[in-house]
Amino acid sequence: MKRIQSAFLSTSISLILVLFASCGATKKVTENNSAYLFVYFTGNAKTEEAIRFGLSKDGYNYYALNDNKPVIASETISTTGGVRDPHILRAADGKTFYMTVTDLQTANGWDNQAMVLLKSTDLVNWTSSKVDISKVFDGFKDVTRVWAPQTIYDAKAKKYMVYFSMLQPGGKDIVYYSYANADFTALETVPKQLFFSPTNGSCIDADIIEKDGKFHLFLKTEDTADKGIKLAISDKLTSGYVLKDEYVDQTNESVEGSGVFKLNNSDTYILMYDMYRKGKYQFTSSTDLENFKVIDESVSMNFHPRHGTVLPITKSEAQRLIDKFGWFPNSEILGVQSAVIKQNNVIVDVQNKKMFLPVKNGTDLKNFDPEFKLSQGARVSPAGAQDFSKQAVKYDFEMTDLGKMTFDVEVAVRNNPSLTGYYADPEILYSNKDNRFHLYPTSDGFHEWSGDYFKSFSSTNLVDWVDDGVLLDLKKDVSWTDVKAWAPAAAEKKINGKYQYFFYYTGDTKIGVAVSDNPQGPFTDIGKPLVGTKPNGITRGQVIDPDVFTDPVSGKSYLYWGNGFMVGAELNDDMISLKEKTLTVLKPDGTFREGTEVFYRKGKYYFMWSQDDTRSENYRVRYATSTSPLGNFTIPKDNLVLAKDPSQGIYGTGHNCVIQIPGTDEWYIIYHRFTLPKGIAMGRSAGYNREVCIDRLYFDEEGNIIPVKPTLEGIQPVKK
């Protein structure tokens, strides 16, 4: 796996075949546009403020190029080290391309003075020029914002007009225009106001398209009472725009960065915009550029773009981009249908013609059929089940007008991730009632951790897990909150001769508790938060991430919680209330962030926690020991338990729990990581797309935890 993964650039099999077919025709014909190039950036982090490319065959379904990494290094073209809001234009000659970007790195604040002009004749190699408005034009020396530049050809002036918004002290954001010089390396005319707001309000993110001799200017109005995308129309490019009253965006969410393009061989226009608080784009369609309908159900992307634009391109241009940049790893492999394949973790290397298919425990590798599904007109051989137990199997994919492509397909059992789908913050419990392990994670895959329910899974061997369904739905089962269902903990306790189960969880940054007679639920919430405020003297952090621990020495149970602080308190015998006088602010070292986990082994109490942000690839686990459940900590010199392993493509390892196999000294650590392999290319969104994994946990003779090496293979089934 390691040797394959380090080289792999992956993509959807069906998309590869479709797009290669469209780009590979040998007949010499005049080329028309038949594909689409999406230029975009991905977020506000330093690594995300850079130009990226994506491709589409139909204008609806997009796949990232270059592993969703920048195609141009921002630090080589900008004054700030970051660029945003890329706009791309095909020149009037049909063979030259112009791109403009905002020169801004938001880590240093939202003020800037410059833009970057770029030029190319092949979409691959670009020259660039920085234009600092404050230095070039005397009337704008005090400018504090130069945002979202775009370009359009002025046929009357026979020049390329660059338009953008600017802000000066005490004023509003205003859309201006200037003409670029013949080499597209500088602006040669003093900026003039392009659009005059009837309310004198701020306007940003302008985008112009011509239709039927009229210029349609889409822009974002920025006033508090007037925020959204509107349309202004003029019969002149540089003046006379009349703003329509209605918003053209089809949502109540916050939006910006509109972009309009016309579908190839169609009368349909696409208006897309960035729903930046939701972390996604919305696509709408229109034939008149005034009435739009949402078409999100027809749109897909294997990346998360911010403010960008789409340019129709030809087959050969698409092929040139593919040859240069390759495809983003682990697109959704729609062409592999076998139910035992872990779809999120498939890797396809187009350049080296290799494919890796991870499968579930128990798969018969000597007799396995991946069940490839190809686009219409394609064929695959060999057909049916093959022997993958000793080596990769060669598969030939044949396409009309394309010929044959051969892939070496390797199949292997991978027990990590342990669960199918996106889950995080795992908690585990062994039930003496049914003699099964029960796993309780955060439901992940939601932007900004917006999940609102918890599920449970059970297993007899820690490898083969059964989905037991939803055990607590905040919207249906909890009266005091219905959002932010995070980081649960669970306990089994025998009360009056009967096993009862207590499910502690985060709901809207408070700690709740629900009760059940069965480990898989359903659970009944007690009707109010168990913990709703920070302890006295604590002003930072959040009330999240509960952990419950029953001391085998005293039989007492304790609850721990906190982000930015660690607090512990003894639970009353009812397990649903605290002994307030026992509440203790614990003091780990400065690496503590969240995710407390407490367990006992051979006279020592172990306290584990996560360091850094769960959206960081450096999220990791550390530990301390104590002589009591609420006592002072001893922190080992080397207290790192678990961290990323880039050599295997494993990142973001943290927020763990541990389990001891009953009657043994055999221990396991359960944690989450970024989804693999695509997580590391998702920026901070990787922190919402995580997977649960299990590996062995070992101790040395003195009881120190031996650092865990995260694995792709996972563990073998355990025997109790």
Secondary structure in CASP SS format (residue, H / E / C, confidence):
PFRMAT SS
TARGET T0000
AUTHOR 0000-0000-0000
METHOD secondary structure of the structure
MODEL  1
M C 1.00
K H 1.00
R H 1.00
I H 1.00
Q H 1.00
S C 1.00
A C 1.00
F C 1.00
L C 1.00
S C 1.00
T C 1.00
S C 1.00
I H 1.00
S H 1.00
L H 1.00
I H 1.00
L H 1.00
V H 1.00
L H 1.00
F H 1.00
A H 1.00
S H 1.00
C H 1.00
G C 1.00
A C 1.00
T C 1.00
K C 1.00
K C 1.00
V C 1.00
T C 1.00
E C 1.00
N C 1.00
N E 1.00
S E 1.00
A E 1.00
Y E 1.00
L E 1.00
F E 1.00
V E 1.00
Y E 1.00
F E 1.00
T C 1.00
G C 1.00
N C 1.00
A C 1.00
K C 1.00
T C 1.00
E C 1.00
E C 1.00
A C 1.00
I C 1.00
R E 1.00
F E 1.00
G E 1.00
L E 1.00
S E 1.00
K C 1.00
D C 1.00
G C 1.00
Y C 1.00
N E 1.00
Y E 1.00
Y E 1.00
A E 1.00
L E 1.00
N H 1.00
D H 1.00
N H 1.00
K C 1.00
P C 1.00
V C 1.00
I C 1.00
A C 1.00
S H 1.00
E H 1.00
T H 1.00
I H 1.00
S C 1.00
T C 1.00
T C 1.00
G C 1.00
G C 1.00
V E 1.00
R E 1.00
D E 1.00
P E 1.00
H E 1.00
I E 1.00
L E 1.00
R E 1.00
A C 1.00
A C 1.00
D C 1.00
G C 1.00
K C 1.00
T C 1.00
F E 1.00
Y E 1.00
M E 1.00
T E 1.00
V E 1.00
T E 1.00
D E 1.00
L C 1.00
Q C 1.00
T H 1.00
A H 1.00
N H 1.00
G C 1.00
W C 1.00
D C 1.00
N C 1.00
Q C 1.00
A E 1.00
M E 1.00
V E 1.00
L E 1.00
L E 1.00
K E 1.00
S E 1.00
T C 1.00
D C 1.00
L C 1.00
V C 1.00
N C 1.00
W C 1.00
T E 1.00
S E 1.00
S E 1.00
K E 1.00
V E 1.00
D E 1.00
I H 1.00
S H 1.00
K H 1.00
V H 1.00
F C 1.00
D H 1.00
G H 1.00
F H 1.00
K C 1.00
D C 1.00
V C 1.00
T C 1.00
R E 1.00
V E 1.00
W E 1.00
A E 1.00
P E 1.00
Q E 1.00
T E 1.00
I E 1.00
Y E 1.00
D E 1.00
A C 1.00
K C 1.00
A C 1.00
K C 1.00
K E 1.00
Y E 1.00
M E 1.00
V E 1.00
Y E 1.00
F E 1.00
S E 1.00
M E 1.00
L E 1.00
Q C 1.00
P C 1.00
G C 1.00
G C 1.00
K C 1.00
D C 1.00
I E 1.00
V E 1.00
Y E 1.00
Y E 1.00
S E 1.00
Y E 1.00
A E 1.00
N C 1.00
A C 1.00
D C 1.00
F C 1.00
T C 1.00
A C 1.00
L E 1.00
E C 1.00
T C 1.00
V C 1.00
P C 1.00
K E 1.00
Q E 1.00
L C 1.00
F C 1.00
F C 1.00
S C 1.00
P C 1.00
T C 1.00
N C 1.00
G C 1.00
S C 1.00
C E 1.00
I E 1.00
D E 1.00
A E 1.00
D E 1.00
I E 1.00
I E 1.00
E E 1.00
K E 1.00
D C 1.00
G C 1.00
K E 1.00
F E 1.00
H E 1.00
L E 1.00
F E 1.00
L E 1.00
K E 1.00
T E 1.00
E E 1.00
D E 1.00
T C 1.00
A C 1.00
D E 1.00
K E 1.00
G E 1.00
I E 1.00
K E 1.00
L E 1.00
A E 1.00
I E 1.00
S E 1.00
D C 1.00
K C 1.00
L C 1.00
T C 1.00
S C 1.00
G C 1.00
Y C 1.00
V E 1.00
L E 1.00
K E 1.00
D E 1.00
E E 1.00
Y E 1.00
V C 1.00
D C 1.00
Q C 1.00
T C 1.00
N C 1.00
E C 1.00
S C 1.00
V C 1.00
E E 1.00
G E 1.00
S E 1.00
G E 1.00
V E 1.00
F E 1.00
K E 1.00
L C 1.00
N C 1.00
N C 1.00
S C 1.00
D C 1.00
T C 1.00
Y E 1.00
I E 1.00
L E 1.00
M E 1.00
Y E 1.00
D E 1.00
M E 1.00
Y C 1.00
R C 1.00
K C 1.00
G C 1.00
K E 1.00
Y E 1.00
Q E 1.00
F E 1.00
T E 1.00
S E 1.00
S E 1.00
T C 1.00
D C 1.00
L C 1.00
E C 1.00
N C 1.00
F C 1.00
K E 1.00
V E 1.00
I C 1.00
D H 1.00
E H 1.00
S H 1.00
V C 1.00
S E 1.00
M E 1.00
N C 1.00
F C 1.00
H C 1.00
P C 1.00
R E 1.00
H E 1.00
G E 1.00
T E 1.00
V E 1.00
L E 1.00
P E 1.00
I E 1.00
T E 1.00
K H 1.00
S H 1.00
E H 1.00
A H 1.00
Q H 1.00
R H 1.00
L H 1.00
I H 1.00
D H 1.00
K H 1.00
F H 1.00
G C 1.00
W E 1.00
F C 1.00
P C 1.00
N C 1.00
S C 1.00
E C 1.00
I C 1.00
L C 1.00
G C 1.00
V E 1.00
Q C 1.00
S C 1.00
A C 1.00
V C 1.00
I E 1.00
K C 1.00
Q H 1.00
N H 1.00
N H 1.00
V C 1.00
I E 1.00
V E 1.00
D E 1.00
V C 1.00
Q C 1.00
N C 1.00
K C 1.00
K E 1.00
M E 1.00
F E 1.00
L E 1.00
P E 1.00
V E 1.00
K C 1.00
N C 1.00
G C 1.00
T C 1.00
D C 1.00
L C 1.00
K C 1.00
N C 1.00
F E 1.00
D C 1.00
P C 1.00
E C 1.00
F E 1.00
K C 1.00
L C 1.00
S C 1.00
Q C 1.00
G C 1.00
A C 1.00
R E 1.00
V E 1.00
S E 1.00
P C 1.00
A C 1.00
G C 1.00
A C 1.00
Q E 1.00
D C 1.00
F C 1.00
S C 1.00
K C 1.00
Q C 1.00
A C 1.00
V E 1.00
K E 1.00
Y E 1.00
D E 1.00
F E 1.00
E E 1.00
M E 1.00
T C 1.00
D C 1.00
L C 1.00
G E 1.00
K E 1.00
M E 1.00
T E 1.00
F E 1.00
D E 1.00
V E 1.00
E E 1.00
V E 1.00
A E 1.00
V E 1.00
R C 1.00
N C 1.00
N C 1.00
P C 1.00
S C 1.00
L C 1.00
T C 1.00
G C 1.00
Y C 1.00
Y E 1.00
A E 1.00
D E 1.00
P E 1.00
E E 1.00
I E 1.00
L E 1.00
Y E 1.00
S E 1.00
N C 1.00
K C 1.00
D C 1.00
N C 1.00
R E 1.00
F E 1.00
H E 1.00
L E 1.00
Y E 1.00
P E 1.00
T E 1.00
S E 1.00
D C 1.00
G C 1.00
F C 1.00
H H 1.00
E H 1.00
W H 1.00
S C 1.00
G C 1.00
D C 1.00
Y E 1.00
F E 1.00
K E 1.00
S E 1.00
F E 1.00
S E 1.00
S E 1.00
T C 1.00
N C 1.00
L C 1.00
V C 1.00
D C 1.00
W C 1.00
V E 1.00
D E 1.00
D E 1.00
G E 1.00
V E 1.00
L E 1.00
L E 1.00
D E 1.00
L H 1.00
K H 1.00
K H 1.00
D H 1.00
V C 1.00
S C 1.00
W C 1.00
T C 1.00
D C 1.00
V C 1.00
K C 1.00
A E 1.00
W E 1.00
A E 1.00
P E 1.00
A E 1.00
A E 1.00
A E 1.00
E E 1.00
K E 1.00
K E 1.00
I E 1.00
N C 1.00
G C 1.00
K E 1.00
Y E 1.00
Q E 1.00
Y E 1.00
F E 1.00
F E 1.00
Y E 1.00
Y E 1.00
T E 1.00
G E 1.00
D C 1.00
T C 1.00
K C 1.00
I E 1.00
G E 1.00
V E 1.00
A E 1.00
V E 1.00
S E 1.00
D C 1.00
N C 1.00
P C 1.00
Q C 1.00
G C 1.00
P C 1.00
F C 1.00
T E 1.00
D E 1.00
I C 1.00
G C 1.00
K C 1.00
P C 1.00
L C 1.00
V E 1.00
G C 1.00
T C 1.00
K C 1.00
P C 1.00
N C 1.00
G C 1.00
I C 1.00
T C 1.00
R C 1.00
G C 1.00
Q E 1.00
V C 1.00
I C 1.00
D C 1.00
P C 1.00
D E 1.00
V E 1.00
F E 1.00
T E 1.00
D C 1.00
P C 1.00
V C 1.00
S C 1.00
G C 1.00
K C 1.00
S E 1.00
Y E 1.00
L E 1.00
Y E 1.00
W E 1.00
G C 1.00
N E 1.00
G C 1.00
F C 1.00
M E 1.00
V E 1.00
G E 1.00
A E 1.00
E E 1.00
L E 1.00
N C 1.00
D C 1.00
D C 1.00
M C 1.00
I C 1.00
S C 1.00
L E 1.00
K C 1.00
E H 1.00
K H 1.00
T H 1.00
L C 1.00
T E 1.00
V E 1.00
L E 1.00
K C 1.00
P C 1.00
D C 1.00
G C 1.00
T C 1.00
F C 1.00
R C 1.00
E E 1.00
G E 1.00
T E 1.00
E E 1.00
V E 1.00
F E 1.00
Y E 1.00
R E 1.00
K C 1.00
G C 1.00
K E 1.00
Y E 1.00
Y E 1.00
F E 1.00
M E 1.00
W E 1.00
S E 1.00
Q E 1.00
D C 1.00
D C 1.00
T C 1.00
R C 1.00
S C 1.00
E C 1.00
N C 1.00
Y C 1.00
R E 1.00
V E 1.00
R E 1.00
Y E 1.00
A E 1.00
T E 1.00
S E 1.00
T C 1.00
S C 1.00
P C 1.00
L C 1.00
G C 1.00
N C 1.00
F C 1.00
T E 1.00
I C 1.00
P C 1.00
K C 1.00
D C 1.00
N C 1.00
L E 1.00
V E 1.00
L E 1.00
A C 1.00
K C 1.00
D E 1.00
P H 1.00
S H 1.00
Q H 1.00
G C 1.00
I E 1.00
Y C 1.00
G C 1.00
T C 1.00
G E 1.00
H E 1.00
N E 1.00
C E 1.00
V E 1.00
I E 1.00
Q E 1.00
I C 1.00
P C 1.00
G C 1.00
T C 1.00
D C 1.00
E C 1.00
W E 1.00
Y E 1.00
I E 1.00
I E 1.00
Y E 1.00
H E 1.00
R E 1.00
F E 1.00
T C 1.00
L C 1.00
P C 1.00
K C 1.00
G H 1.00
I H 1.00
A H 1.00
M C 1.00
G H 1.00
R H 1.00
S H 1.00
A H 1.00
G H 1.00
Y H 1.00
N C 1.00
R E 1.00
E E 1.00
V E 1.00
C E 1.00
I E 1.00
D E 1.00
R E 1.00
L E 1.00
Y E 1.00
F E 1.00
D C 1.00
E C 1.00
E C 1.00
G C 1.00
N C 1.00
I E 1.00
I E 1.00
P C 1.00
V E 1.00
K C 1.00
P C 1.00
T C 1.00
L C 1.00
E C 1.00
G C 1.00
I C 1.00
Q C 1.00
P C 1.00
V C 1.00
K C 1.00
K C 1.00
END
